[in-house]
């Protein structure tokens, strides 16, 4: 789930509570001519004090980033990506990632190159989310038009067009989830500390480097690479005139290995752009592609087939490696990369996918860490040939390492499938299903390590080495650790990998919900079991009809799948005995999710009175209803109404005060009975 924590004070003073539409960001656009054909388009966001909007570079599983879309045209081509200001960064305690945002003002620029001398327009859209320390607003989008005049050499560096504030509030656009992403109050100190400063993503870069270095060490222990160490080192020591020359050649060999893999990371970053991979990593389609790739890699490691490069490549490279001097050593390093591709390719691919979620230079840093781990043994063993006597002999254990990596790749693949499922809210891979798959994968890995499962390329396991037994015990312990997660255990070791507890068949754990609440067997038609076993409706008309039937008032719960404050109310306030009793017995709860991505029926896809665009999703319908009816667009938002839809008391928003919430419910229910 995309989320960020927010703890707020009372939303408004109880006596003077008034709902309102928030529109805290205004925009100005400008066009600047840089040379005869190049123009810089800028979008300046003026942000009201106390509010902030997010960067384009939010890591995967973080809050929704700001995004831009420029309509393609035959009149121009975009040069690079949208450039954003430095902004501020803070460590988010829930995600364990650094989140970048902008306050007061943020200027985004995009360079374009014109293809002809005619005047034309550039149409662009920005989609963004804003938050303050009280609430977050659903994602909005604004449209802009940049006027590019007929080409003239005399208008260098001139500001050509400027527009003012956009007055409409737009509902979520088609390819984005609307979300209410609150910001934790404790973050204020961190924000103040970094205000007017910029900090590099050191933690993320170091994590990418360490992960990639470990990946390189794992690649060393595969049957494609490990046997090459003594062969290559022996070649250098025998062909060199003296030890110093052997060490020099080995150093060059290691250096070229690093150059080759870093060049790969640089190529990927250059082709896609420094930040494009980050956007891809949070996209549904590419999450599905990543899932497919990792499954293919896993199957390859398990021995079904080998991923190899064309043999003609190796032949050409091998011929060049026979040359003497630096050129020959370079092609020897390239030959190693090609020969070992069937083992290193899946690892390199996985690392590139993982580093994509960081964006920026992460692919380059990742390939540096990977290649450094590969290059070090060749250099060290060339400098100290005697150490090679301590190396274990090649054998079946190398294939076992490859198989273990296959199991790990398969487990990681389901993380990307889970990301896609969460975004689409399909509930095909809920928490229990995800954990069941992981338990099955690691249980199979345990049996493999203990020699109970053998694959086609494996050597017979006559006995277990100490290392294999020890690793098997660790994997077995991890598998057992996962099992209580099916019954609701938090599983802190793998926090962030499985779907959150709210995204599950039984939020309270398998076998617990029905027992604890006894509501599963008496759910009215169209209702479902919600938080704390409360019967909730997800449709306004269905819930109102049932409320009239049982003659109870209605509590409208405007909420969101990614609304953390909503979850706080449900987990900290609603469980209180007095509150829970009233929610179960005295009112009918209708939960309207403003980020529900299920499509509306054709006859309900009307034109929005707010944005002028067609409403395509259920969440857009409820968001528009909240704005038009109650003049607010923040969640959570609670309204007690009678059967005519009239308010029974003053609506309330996020307020963790249990006494206040209890009295608020009693007041509304009491007014209904009068």
N, C-alpha and C positions, 0 to 999 in steps of 0.2 A: 504494500500500500504506500502511495505517495503521501508523507505526513511530516509535520514539524510541530514541536510542542509549544503551547501557549498557556500561561497561567495569568488570568486577568483579575482586576478588581471588579466590583459591582458594575454592571453594564451602564446603568443610569441610576440616579437617585430614584427610589421607589415612588415618591410622591410626584415627581416631575418627569417620569419616563415618557419619552416621545420617540417613535420610530422615525427613521429618515433614510433617504437614498444617499449613499456615499458615492462621490465621484472625485477622489482626491488627486487625480492626475490630469494635467492638461498638456497638450503637445503643440509644438511649432516645428515646421519643416523649412528647410532651406536647400538651395542648390548652389554649388560653387564650382566654377569652371577652373580646372587645374592646368590644362593645356588645350591644344587644338581639338582633341577628341575625348579627353578624359574629364569626367565630372564627379564631384563628391556630393552625394545626397545625404542630408543629415536630418535626424528626427530627435528633437530635444524634448525630453519629458520633464515637466516641472511638477515636482511631487510635494504635496502639502506636508508641513512639519508634523512629525510623528508617524508618517507612513513610509513604507519602502516597497520597492519592486525588485524582483529577482533577476539574476544574471542569466545569460544564455547557456552558461556552463555548469548548471547544477548536475552533480553526479547522478548516476542511475539510482532509482529508489528514493530520491530526494523530492523536494517540492517541485511544482511545475515551473519550468524555466520560461523566460521571455523568448518569444520566437518571432521571426520575420518571414514574410513571403512577398517576393517581388514577381509580378506577373511577367512571364516571358514575352519578348517582343522581337520582331525582326529589325527594330531600329537600334537596339543596343545589346551589349553583353555585360554581365556583371564581372567585376574584377575582384576575385577573392571573396571573403565572407564579410558579414556585418561586423564592424569593429565597435567594441563597447568600452566605456571608461573603466578605470581601475576599481572603483567601488570599495566596499568593506567586506571582510571575511570574518566569520566566527565559527567556532567548533560547535556543531549541533550535538547535544548530549544523547539524543535518541538514535540518530543515524550513525553517529561516529564518523561523520564527514564534515568537511568545511563547506559552508554555504556562503555564497557571495551575493550581495544585494546592493541597491543604490538608494540613497536618501537625498532629499532636496531637489537634485537635478541630475539627469543622466543624458548624455548626448551619444547617439548611435550613428555611425556613418557607414555608407556603402558606396564604393567607387564603381562607376560604369564607364564603358567605352562606346561612344556612338558609332554607328555603322554607315551613316549617311549625313548629309548636310541639312536635311529637312527638320522642321520643328516636330516634336512629338511629346507624348506624355508617358510617365512611368507610374504605374499603379502599384501600390504596396499596402500591406496589412501587417499590423503588429498585434500579437496576442500576448497578454501579460496578466499577472496577478499581483495585487497589492495587499499589504497587511499593516496593521499597527499593533499596539500592545493591548487592544481590546477585542479586535475582530479581524477577520480576513474576508475579502470579497470574492465572489465567484470569478473565474477568468473572464476578461473582457477583450474585445478586439476593436481596433479602430482602423479605418481606411484612409489612405493618403494619396494625393495625386501631385506629382512633381512635373512642372512645366519646363521642358527643355526647348530653348529657342532655336531658331535657325542658326546654323554655325556661323560664327564671326570671330575673326582673329583678335578683335579689339576688346572683347569682353572677358579677358583673362581675369580669373579670381574675383568675379563679381557675384554678389548674392542676387539671385534672380527671383526666387519665389518664397513667400512666407505666409503661413496660414495660422489661424488661432486655434482656440480650444474646441474640441469635439464634444458636443453636448449629450449625445446619446449613450445609453448604457447598453452594451451588447451582451447577449447570452453566448454560451460557449459555442465555438465553431465546430464543424463536423469532426475534425480529426483530433480533438483535444478533450480530455476529461476535465470537467469543471470540478473544482475542489475548494474546500475551505481549509486553509492551512495555517493554523494559528502559530504564533511565535512565543516561545517561553519567556516569561518576564525576567527570569534569572539571566537571560542572554543580554539584557540591557547593559550590564556592567562590561561584558565583553565587547559589545558594540561601541560603548563610550571609549573603551581602552584603545580600540583600533580606528577610531574616527579620524578621518583625514590622513590615514596611513594605508599602505598596501603591504600585504604579506604573501610570499610565494606559497604554493601548495606543497610545502616541504614534506608533510606527513604523507600525502598521497603519492608524491614522487618517490619517496623512500620505500613506501609499501610496494609500489610497482617494481622498483629495482630489486628489492629483497625477494619478492615472489618470482620474478624472472630469473634471478640468480639461482634460486632453488630449482626452478624448472630446468635450467642448464645443467645443474648437478644430476637431476633425474635423467636427463638425456644422455649424460655420460655413462650411465649404468644400463644402457640399452644395447642390444646385440649389434646395432649398426655403428655405434661409436666406440664402445669400450675396447674392442679388439684392435682398433686403429691406433690406440695410444702407443703400445710397445712397438708396433710396426713402423709408425711414423718417426718416433724418437730414435729407433735403431737406424733408420735411413739417414737421419741428420748426423748422428754420431759417426757413422761409418763413412759417409761421403765428405765430411768436413775434415780439413787438414789437421785441426787440433781441437781441443775442448772448447776454447774460446769461440772458434768459428762455429762449432755445433750449437753453442748457446745462442750466438747471434742469429743463426738461421732459425732456430726454434722460436726466438723472440719475434722475428719477422713473421713466422708462420702464425703465431698466436695473434699478432697485430692485425694480420690480414683477415683472420677469422672474425675478429671484432669489426673490422671495416665492412666486411661483406654483410653481416647481420644488421649493423647500424644503418647501412645503406638501405636495407630492406625496410626498416622502420621509418627512415627518412622518406623513402619513396611513397609509402602508404600515407604518411602525414601530408606530403606535398600534393598527392593526387586528390585526396579527400578534403584537405584543409585541416588546420590545427585543431579546430573545434567540431568539425563535421562528424567525426567518429563518436563524439559524445552524444550528439543528437541522434545518430543511428542507433546507439546502444539503448536509447529509451523509446525507440519506435517499435510498434507491434510487429510490422513485417520483418524488420531486421532481427528482432528477438527470435522470431520463428526461424529465420535463416541461420542465426547463430546456433539455435537448438539443433537444426538439421546437420550443420557442420560438425558440431561436437559429437553427435551420435555417429556420424560417419568416421570421425577420428577414433572414437571408442571401439567401434566394430573392427577397424583396421588394427588397433593395438591388441584386440582379443584374438587376432589371427585369421579373420575371415578373408582378408586380402591385404595387399600392400599398396600404399600410395607412393608412386615413383614418378620421377621426371623422365622425359624422353631419353632413351639410351644414346641418341645422337649427340645430346648435350654433353654427356659424360665422355664420349669418344673425343669430341673436339677439345674439351678441357683437359683430358688426360694427355693428349698429344702435346698441348702447350706446357703441361707440367714437366715434360722431359727437358725443357730448356733450362739452362743454367742461370744462376743469378736471381735477382729479385723477382723478375717476371715468372720464372719457374716456380718459385715459392708461393707466389700469389695464386697461380693456377692449381697448385697442390691444395691450398686452403679452399679454393672454390670446388675442387674435386671432392673434398671431404664433405662440404655442404650438400653437394648433389648426391653422393653415394649414401649419406646418412639420412636423406630426406624422408625415407619411409618411416623413420623413428622420430626425427626431429620436427618434421612438418606438422604433425598434429599438435605437438607441444608449442611450436612457434605460433601456429594458428590460434590456439587457445589463449596464449599470452597476448596476442594482438587484440583478440576479442575483449579480454579482460581490461587491457590498458585503454581500450576505446571508451570505456565508461569514465575514464579520467579526463579524456580530451587533451588538448595542448600537445606537449612534447612527450607524453607518456609512451607512445609506441617506440620512439627513439630510445628513451631511457630503458624501456623494457628489453629491447633488443641488445642494448649495451650490457645489461645485467646477464642476460642469457649467454651471449657470446663470451663474456668474461669468464663465466664458469666453464665453458667449453675450452677456452684457450689456456687457462691456467695449468692444467695437468701436462699439456704438451711442453710448455715452457719449463715447468718445475722439474719434470722427469728428464728433460734434456740437460738441465743444469746439474742434476743429481741422478745420473743413470742407475746408481746402486739402489735407489728407492724402488725401481721396477720389480725387484725381487720380492717386495712385500705385496705386490698386487695379486689379488686372487686370480686364479686361472679362469679363462672364459668357459662357459658351460650353460647348463639349463637354467641357472639362476638368472641369467641375463633376460631370457624370455619371460621369466616370472615377473621381473621388474616391469617389462613391457605390458604384461597382462594387468598388473596392479594399476598402472597408469590408465589402462583402458577402463577399468571400473571407476576410477576417480573422474575421468572425462565424462563418463555416462551420468554419474551423479551430478556433476556440474551442469550438464546439458539441461536438466530439468529445472534449474534455476531460471534459465532464459525462457523456457516454456511457461513457467509460473509467472514471469513478468508480463508476458503477453496476455495470459488469462486474467491477471489482475486488472490490467488496463481496460480490457473489454468487459470485465465483470461477467464472464461466462460461467463461473463456478464449476468448471470442468476439472480443475486441479486445485481443490481446496486443501487446507492444511493437513487434514487426515490422509488424503490421497497422496499428497507430496511426501509426507513422512512414511507412509506405507511403502512407497516406491524406494525411498532411501534405505529403509530397513531391509527390504528385499535385496537391494544392491550390495549393501555392506555385509549382510548375512551370507550372500553368495561369495563375496570376497573372503570372508572368514573361512568358509568351507574350502575355498581354493588354497588359501595359505596353509591350512591344516592337511592338505593333500586329499581331501574328500571329493574334489572336483578337478578333473584334468581336461585340458583342451588339446586340440589336434597337434599343435606344435610343441607341446610340453614333453620334457623328459620324465620318465617314471620317478615318482617320489618314494625313495626307499627309506628315507629318514628325514626328520626335520632338523634343520640347523638351529642354533640358538637364536640367530637373528630373525629367521623366519617365524619361529615359535613366538618370540617376543612381540614381533609386529602383529602376528595373528591375534595374540591376546589383547593388544591395544585396539585392534579393529573390532574384536568381539565385545570389549567393554564399551566402545563407542556405539555399537549396534544396540546393546542392552540399554544404554543411556537414552537412545532415541525413542524406545518403546513407550515410556510414560507420557511422551508428548501426545500420544493418541488420546490420553485421558486428561489433557489440559495442562501438562507440565510446561513451564516457560522455555526450557531448553536454551539457556543463555549461551552455551558454547557455540551454537550455530545461529544466533540471533541475526536476523536479516536475510537468511537463506530461505527458510520455509515461509509460506504466506502467514500473515498475522493471525492471531487467535480469532479475531472477528470474522475472518474470511474462512469459515469452516462449516462443516455440516452440523456440528454441535459445539457452539462456542464455549460451553462449560466442560467439554470433554465427552468422549464416546460413552454412552450409557448413563450419563449424569443428568442431562437436561430433562428428560421425561420423568426421571425419578425425583428430581429436585422440585419440579414445578407442577407435575401432573396435568399439564395443559395439552400435551401432544395429542391426546385422544379426544379432546373437546374443542378443537380449533374450529371456529365458524368458517363458512365458505368464504374464500378470498383472504383469509387471515393467515398469519404465520407466527411462530414463536420468536419473539424478539429478545432483547437483553433482559436478563434476570427472569426469564420465563414469562414475560408480559406478553399478552396477546396484542399484536399490532397489525394494522392494515397498511398496505403500500399504495393504495388507491383511494383518492378522496371520496368519490361517489360511493364506492363499495362500503367504506368505513362509515359514512354518514347514514347510509341505508340501515346498516346494522345498529348504529346508535339509536336511531328512531325506533327500531324494533324492540330493543331492550330498555328504551327510555332512560338513557344515560347521556351526560354531556360528552363532548369530544375535546381531546387535547391534540392540536396540530403540532407535530414535531418536525420543523424544517431542519433537515440534517444533510449530511454528506458522507459518502463512503470514506473519504480521506480527512474528515473533520475530527481532529484529535480532541478538541474541546467537547464535541458531542460524545465521544467515547468516555471522556472524564465524567461527564454528567451521568452517563449510563452505568459507569463502574464505581463511582464514588458517592453519588447522591441518590440515585434510584434504588440501590440495595438497602438503604435505611428502612427499617421495618415500617415506620409510619408512611413514608413516601411510597414504598413498594405496595403496601396494602391499598392505598388510594389509587395507584396506577392500575392495579389488578381488578379492584372491585368497584371503584366509584366513577371511572372515566373510560372512554374508548380512545385508544391511542392510534393516531394516523401518522405514520412517519413518511414524509415526502422528501425523497433524496434528490437534491438539485443537481447532482452529478451522475444520475442514472443514465447510462448510455444505451439502454434498450430503445429500439426505434418505436416511434409513435405509429399508430394505425394511420393509414392513408387519409381517412376522413378527419383525423385530428391534427394533421400537419397544416396548421393555419399560419398566416403571416403574423409575426410578432408586432404588437402595438408599441413595443419599446425600440427594437432595432430595425424593424421593417423587413426582416429576413424570415424565411420559413422555419418554423419550429420542427425539428426532425426527431428529437429525442425526448424521452419522458422527463428527464431531468430539466430540460429547457422549459417544459410546460410548467413544472412546479416552481422553477425559479421565477418565471414570468408571473405566475399566480401570486407568489410572495411579494414581489415588487409592486404589482398593481394594487393588490388588496391591502397590504400592510405597510407599504412605503419603506421597506427595508430590504437589504439583500445580504445580510450576515447570518451565519449559522453558528451554533444552534439558536433557534428562535421558537419559543413555545407560546401557543395561543389557545386559551380555553373558550370554546364557542358552544352555542346551543344548536338546536336542530335547524334553525333558520340561518345559521352562519354568523350570528351576532356575537360579539365579544361578551364574555361573562365577567371579565375583569381586565386589568391592564396586562398586555402580553409581557413576557420577560425573555431575556436572553441568557447567556452563560452566567451562572451565579452558583458557585459551589457551596453556598451557605444552606445547609440542610434545613435549618429552622425556617428560613425565608421561603424555601421551596415548598415545605410542608404547609405553611400558612397560606401561600399563594394558591396551592391546590384546594385547600379547605375553603378559601374565600370564593373561588370560582364554582365549586360544587355546591356550596351553600346558596349562591345567587341563582343557580339553576333550579334549585328546589323551591325557591320562593314563589 
